[in-house]
């Protein structure tokens, strides 16, 4: 059994070795909330595989609102390590078995600190969009910005020129015109052109928040999805938090948009529609305006972000994954179904621990 901590194995691929995560992070200016710390354990146990087997597990990212405190693992894989995709910056734990039979086992444990997050809208300024942010105006395979997407964005924002006002209008439009569809598998795929062309505006978080991202980009506001997992109950409504310690099916995508002077601002219209469906809170309920204000500019620290990338390539020559929020992998028999923990053979559990 191989055990590693902060050590990456070399491989001939576009993935490069990472340094160890930092264990200490200063609290962002203006933030008084304490850090929370969560320990996530991903266990993979596949007992019937033969031949080549490969596995990629998403890893948390460091941000001003989240700190990766430790990463450790054990596995019987002959090749394994932590890698970064140089094209998207996505971090992944990778394990590979080249041949043979028998069990394929991995235990990956990450400890992550989180903060509640609120944006100061009064800090907005009229500065230009820097190059590293401007890339989040560009389309990708599922989040397009021309045709019906641009036409819809133009109708929503009208004559508005202020990016905050544009984002608010798009957020309000999505809350008022979409719905959460419980029959969508996983978190959805986020094909926003298909949603608008069909007129079927139902979906889950990766659909509804992708619609926010695409319409914002089409309106000239940089935006991106953020892919992660819920880790604890919500202080607001049960639908917005993890239900128990087993979070194998608690993946959730949020969104962010960028405004000069403020930076990246959270927005989560999909969770509004989840609360409407799961917690039976009608849009005209007197509590709804407070929730709508909260989810435009804030998020709870009961969620861990993995990455904000789309079209992620996890190995050279492989099919690009739409987004990397679930475990991914393949065997000699075909790809793993990461959306189904039982079929893929994994379990994710979480416990809250004392912050460092």
N, C-alpha and C positions, 0 to 999 in steps of 0.2 A: 504493500500500500504506500503510495507516494503522498507526502505531505509537504505543502509549500506555503510560504507566507511572503507576499510582495515580490515573488521571483517569477519571471516570465521565461518560458522556453523559446528558443529560437526556431524560426520556420521560414522557408522560402516562399513568402507571400507578401501582399501589400499591407500586412499587419505588422506593427512595430512594437517593441518592448516598452512597457510603461514603467515609470518610477513608482515608488511606494506612495500611497496617499498621505496627505498631511493629517495629523491627529488633532491639531489645534487650529481654530479659526476665530478671528475676531468677529464680534457681533456687528452687523452693518450699522452705520451711523443712523441715529433716529429710531432704532429698534430697542424696545425695552423688554420684549418677551424673552423668557429663558429658552435655552436650547433643550430639545427633547432628543433622546437617543433610542434607536431601535436596532435590534439584532435580527437580521433576516437569515434564515437557513433554507437553502434549496437542496433537496436530496433527490438524486436520480438513481433509480434501480431498475435496470433492464436485464432480465435474466435469460431471455430466449434469443438474443441476437447472435448472428453468425456473420463472418466477413467484416468488411469495413463499416465502422460506426463513427459518426462525428457529431459533436454536440457543442452548441454555443448558448451561453447563458448571459442575459443582459446584466450589466454592472451599473451601480449608481454613479452619478456625476457630481463633481464639486461645483458649487455655485455660491454666491453670497448668502444664500438661504439654506444651503445644504452642505454638509461636510462628510466626506468618507473617512471614517476613523480607523477602520481595519478591514482587511480582506484575507481570509484564510481558507484553505481547502484541503481535502483528502480525496484520493481517487486511485483506482487501479489502472488508469489509462497510461500507456507508455509515452504518450505525447500530450502535454497539457501546459497551460499558462494563461496569463492575462495579456490581451492584445488590444491594439487600437487600430481601427480602420483609418488609414491615412486620407481617404477620400471624404469621409463624413465626420471623423473624430470620435466615432462610437467606440466605446469600450465593451469588450466581451471576454468572458472566461471561456476558453476553448479546450476541449478534451477529445482525443482521437484514438481509436483502436484500428489498426491496419488490417487485421485478419483474425482468424481463430474463432473460438466459441466461448461460451460462458458468460457470466454476468458482466455488465458495464455499470460501474458505480461511481458516483460523485457526491460529495457533500461540500457545498460552497456556503460559507458564512461571511456575511458582511455586516459591519456595524456602522450606522449612519446617523448623524445628527441633523435635526431639522428645526426650522423656525417658522412660526406663523409669519405671514407676509402681507403688508399693506402698502399701497402706492400713494405717494403725495402728488395729487393732480396739480397742486399749485406750483410745482416746480417746472411745469412744461415751458419750453422755450421754442423759438423759431429756428433752431439750428438745422444744418443739413444732415442728411443721412450718411453715416460713415460706410466705407466699403464693406467692412465685415458684417454690417447689418443689412446693407442693400441686397445681399444675396437672398434674403428672406422676402424679397419682392418677386422672385423668379418662380415660374411654375415648375411642377414636376409631373410624374406620370398620372397621378390621381388628382392632384390639386392644380387644376388649370386656371388660367386667368383671362382668357380671351372668350369670344363668342358669347354664349348665354351667361357665362359667369360675369363677364365685364358688363353686359347689359343689365343684369340683375343688380350688380353693385352700383351702377350709375343711377338706377331708379331709387335705390335705398338711400344713398347719400345725397342725392339731389344737388343743390348748390353749395353744400357744406365744403369748406376748405380746411378747417382745423382737423388734424388727425384724431384728436380725442373725440370730437363730435362725430366724425365718420365711424370710428370704431363703436361708439355708443349706439349709433343708429343701426349698424349691422348686428350688434349683439341683441338689441331690442327686437329686430326683425326676426332673427332666428328663434328667440324665445317665443314670439307670438305666432310663428308660422310652421314650426317643425313639431315633431313629436318623437318620444322614445318608443321604439319598436322592440318589444321583448323577444320577438322571434328572430331577430338578427343574431347571427352566430358571433360569439366573442364580443369584441368591441366594434365590429364593422370594418369596412375596408376604406371608407373615405373617398369614394369616387363621386366627387361633387358635380361634375358635368352630368353624369347619369342621373343624379338626384334631381337636378333642375330640369333636364329635358323631359324626364318621365313625370315630373310633378309630384313624385312620391318623396316627401321630405321627412320620412321616418328613418330612424336609425339609432345608433348608440353613440358613445362618446367620440370614437374615431371618425364617425360620419358627421355629426353635428358640429363638433369643434373644428373639423377639417373645412366645413362649409364656412365657418367664421374666418378661418385662416385664408381661404381662397378669395372670398369676397373682400376681405381687408386688403390683400395684396393687389387685387384688381382695382381697388380704390386708391392705391398709392401708399398704403400703410403697411410697413413690414410686419409680418406675423409668422408664427410657427406653432406647431403642435409640440407638446411635451409629453413623453410616454413613460408611464411609471406604474406604481401599485399602491393601493390603499393599505395603511398599516395599523390604524386604530379607529375607534368610534369617533364620530363627528360631534362637535359641541353644538351643532345646529340641527341636523335632521339625520335619522339613521341611514337613509339612502346615500349620504355623502361620506360614509365611513366604512371601515372593515367591520364585519359582523362578528368575527371570532379570530382565534389565533391562526387558523388555516386560511391563508390568503392566496391559495393556488388559483382561485377564480376572481380575484379582487383587482385585476389590472384596470387602470383608468388613464385616459388621455386628457390632459388639460391643454389650454392654449395661452399664448402670450402675444401681445403686439407691442411695437416700439414707438416711443414718442421722445423727441429731443428734449433734454433736460431732466427727464424721468428715467429713461431706459426701458427695460422690458416690464410690461404690465400684465398681470394675470387676467384671464377672462375664461369663464366656464359656463357658457349657455347650456351645454349638454347636461350639467348637473341640475339646472333648473328643471329641465324636462324629466330628469330622473326622479326628483322630489315630487313632481306633479303625479307621475305614475306610481311610484313605490310608496310614497308617504301620503298620497291623496291630498295634496295641497293645491287647490285650484288657483289658476292665474289671477282670479279676482279676490282671493283671500286677503284680508287686511295684513297678514304677515308677509305676503309675497314681496311688496316693495323693498322691505329691508333685506330679504335674501337676494333679490336682484341687484341691489346696490353692493352687497358684500361680494358677490361672485363677479363683479366687474371692478377689478382692482385689488383683490385680495385672494389668498388661499390659506387653508389650514395646514399646519405642520403635521398632519396625520396621513401623509402621503409622501412617497419617495420617488424622485425623478430618475429615470435611467438615461434618457437622451432626448434630443429634439430633431432627429434626422429622419428623412424619408429616403427610400431607394437605397438601402444599405446592402453592400456586398461584403459578406463575411469570409469569403475565400476566393482566390483568383479563378475566374472562369465559371463561377457558380451563378445560379439565378439570383437576382437581386430581390431582397425581401422588402415588402411595401413599407413596413416600419418594424422596429425591433423592440418589442415589449414583452413577448412571450419567449420561452425557450425555443430554440430552433435546432434542427439537426436532421441527419439522414442515416439510413442503414443500407445494407445491401438489398433490402426489400423495398426501399423507397423512403420518401421524406417522413419525418416525424410530424404528428399533428399536435403542435405546441399549444393550440387552443384547448385541447382536451388533456388535462393532467393525467387522467387514468390511462388513456391510450399512449401518451408519450412517456409515462412512467416516472413522473416527477411530483414532488409536493413542496410547497413553499409555506413556511411557518414564520411567525414573527412574535417577538416579545419586546416590551418596552423596558429599557434598563436605565440606570442612573446616568445622566449626562456627565461628560468629563469637563 
